[in-house]
Amino acid sequence: MNDLPTTLPGGAWTMGDLTVTRFGYGAMQLAGPGVMGPPADHDGALAVLREAVDLGITHIDTSDAYGPHVTNRLIREALHPYPGSLHIATKVGANRDEQGGWPPARTAEDMRRAVRDNLETLGVDVLDLVNLRLGDAQGTLPESVAEPFETLAELQQQGLIRHLGVSNATPEQVAEAQAIAPIVCVQNLYNLAYRQDDELIDQLAAQGIAYVPFFPLGGFSPLQSAALSAVATRLEAAPMSVALAWLLQRSPNILLIPGTSSVAHLRENVAGAGLTLSADDLAELEKIA
Ligand SMILES: NC(=O)c1ccc[n+]([C@@H]2O[C@H](COP(=O)([O-])OP(=O)(O)OC[C@H]3O[C@@H](n4cnc5c(N)ncnc54)[C@H](OP(=O)(O)O)[C@@H]3O)[C@@H](O)[C@H]2O)c1
């Protein structure tokens, strides 16, 4: 599935009719502290987004809950009118409260409102990809996806959404969603240290569905491990580069959306993720989980 000319590590992947670079960018870190409010450095945030596109990245992940509305508006300010090759994935399913919490918002009306909000704040007529974000900040919850996912499928039928996915979802919820409408990706917590979805990743790969790990670098407390440091030192690479290269090598359906608020880290991550890890490196990294 490599029909987008790219020199970025990992090549490209196709979700439905969207071909994206496997090396993408997650915009959450561009909002203020606690993912609330505007960034301290507005121009710096715009510079990161523009650099991502200049580096050839064609997949940006966002949500109207980031800020709320902050990262969507930054993306629009930095990049609109969007290049034809750029695809923006957003998420619906949570609101923000005054304490910075993420209360669920998954009624049919919540879905319609969130899709309208995303269309408006991103400045588009059709959303490329909408993930139904389930669970809560602590993890997954055993809830039915029927009402929100059926509503998203209706909005897709109306032409407001090109493709659907699920996020923070259990394998049962993935299957329940697939019985309602096709999905092109699952976005769940996964990294070198957190491997709960190993089986799901392989099942999705067999179906040609993308798996998009969130917190690929460990999230708010970036990955730290003696084995990771040892492998990185041996390869004369940054630990974060090793963590990203490991994900790209783990399975061809894995798409990266590492977050950063720094142009320097973005460049370092792009430059480093193409490392080739040997069987010995992989065996050592396997111990982290
Ligand atoms: N579906 C969901 O429920 C969900 C949940 C969380 C996140 N997400 C998505 O997943 C994306 C990625 O998650 P994330 O950004 O929270 O976590 P992440 O990508 O695992 O890690 C980001 C953290 O790593 C740091 N970092 C990045 N590159 C670095 C480097 N080269 N050296 C040192 N530190 C580095 C960043 O700090 P600096 O800013 O200083 O670089 C930031 O603190 C988000 O942007 C969001 O789009 C989805």
The ligand as a MOL file (V3000), in Angstrom:
LIG
                    3D

  0  0  0     0  0            999 V3000
M  V30 BEGIN CTAB
M  V30 COUNTS 48 52 0 0 0
M  V30 BEGIN ATOM
M  V30 1 N -7.4060 8.8240 21.1290 0
M  V30 2 C -7.0070 9.2220 22.3020 0
M  V30 3 O -7.6450 8.9650 23.3130 0
M  V30 4 C -5.7210 9.9730 22.4100 0
M  V30 5 C -5.1420 10.1820 23.6640 0
M  V30 6 C -3.9340 10.8480 23.7150 0
M  V30 7 C -3.3200 11.2940 22.5500 0
M  V30 8 N -3.9110 11.0870 21.3430 0 CHG=1
M  V30 9 C -3.2490 11.5090 20.0730 0
M  V30 10 O -1.9720 10.9150 20.0230 0
M  V30 11 C -0.9960 11.9160 19.7340 0
M  V30 12 C 0.3130 11.5290 20.3660 0
M  V30 13 O 0.1970 11.5120 21.7640 0
M  V30 14 P 0.9440 12.5120 22.7300 0
M  V30 15 O 1.4560 13.6770 21.9660 0
M  V30 16 O 0.0830 12.7920 23.8640 0 CHG=-1
M  V30 17 O 2.1310 11.6380 23.2700 0
M  V30 18 P 3.4950 11.0980 22.6450 0
M  V30 19 O 3.5570 11.3350 21.1860 0
M  V30 20 O 3.6750 9.7310 23.1560 0
M  V30 21 O 4.5640 11.9860 23.3930 0
M  V30 22 C 4.6000 13.3640 23.3080 0
M  V30 23 C 5.6080 13.8340 24.3400 0
M  V30 24 O 6.9170 13.4340 23.9380 0
M  V30 25 C 7.7560 14.5690 23.8940 0
M  V30 26 N 8.6730 14.3870 22.7620 0
M  V30 27 C 8.3420 14.2660 21.4540 0
M  V30 28 N 9.4470 14.1140 20.7150 0
M  V30 29 C 10.5070 14.1370 21.5650 0
M  V30 30 C 11.9120 14.0370 21.4020 0
M  V30 31 N 12.4540 13.8610 20.2070 0
M  V30 32 N 12.6830 14.0910 22.5150 0
M  V30 33 C 12.1460 14.2630 23.7360 0
M  V30 34 N 10.8110 14.3710 23.9590 0
M  V30 35 C 9.9950 14.3060 22.8820 0
M  V30 36 C 6.8700 15.7520 23.7320 0
M  V30 37 O 7.4440 16.8880 24.3310 0
M  V30 38 P 7.8610 18.1840 23.4470 0
M  V30 39 O 6.5970 18.9130 23.1530 0
M  V30 40 O 8.7720 18.9140 24.3460 0
M  V30 41 O 8.5430 17.6570 22.2180 0
M  V30 42 C 5.6120 15.3160 24.4950 0
M  V30 43 O 5.7540 15.6240 25.8550 0
M  V30 44 C -1.6130 13.1970 20.2810 0
M  V30 45 O -1.0510 14.3280 19.7090 0
M  V30 46 C -3.0640 13.0030 19.9440 0
M  V30 47 O -3.2810 13.4480 18.6200 0
M  V30 48 C -5.0920 10.4140 21.2620 0
M  V30 END ATOM
M  V30 BEGIN BOND
M  V30 1 1 1 2
M  V30 2 2 2 3
M  V30 3 1 2 4
M  V30 4 1 4 5
M  V30 5 2 4 48
M  V30 6 2 5 6
M  V30 7 1 6 7
M  V30 8 2 7 8
M  V30 9 1 8 9
M  V30 10 1 8 48
M  V30 11 1 9 10
M  V30 12 1 9 46
M  V30 13 1 10 11
M  V30 14 1 11 12
M  V30 15 1 11 44
M  V30 16 1 12 13
M  V30 17 1 13 14
M  V30 18 2 14 15
M  V30 19 1 14 16
M  V30 20 1 14 17
M  V30 21 1 17 18
M  V30 22 2 18 19
M  V30 23 1 18 20
M  V30 24 1 18 21
M  V30 25 1 21 22
M  V30 26 1 22 23
M  V30 27 1 23 24
M  V30 28 1 23 42
M  V30 29 1 24 25
M  V30 30 1 25 26
M  V30 31 1 25 36
M  V30 32 1 26 27
M  V30 33 1 26 35
M  V30 34 2 27 28
M  V30 35 1 28 29
M  V30 36 1 29 30
M  V30 37 2 29 35
M  V30 38 1 30 31
M  V30 39 2 30 32
M  V30 40 1 32 33
M  V30 41 2 33 34
M  V30 42 1 34 35
M  V30 43 1 36 37
M  V30 44 1 36 42
M  V30 45 1 37 38
M  V30 46 2 38 39
M  V30 47 1 38 40
M  V30 48 1 38 41
M  V30 49 1 42 43
M  V30 50 1 44 45
M  V30 51 1 44 46
M  V30 52 1 46 47
M  V30 END BOND
M  V30 END CTAB
M  END
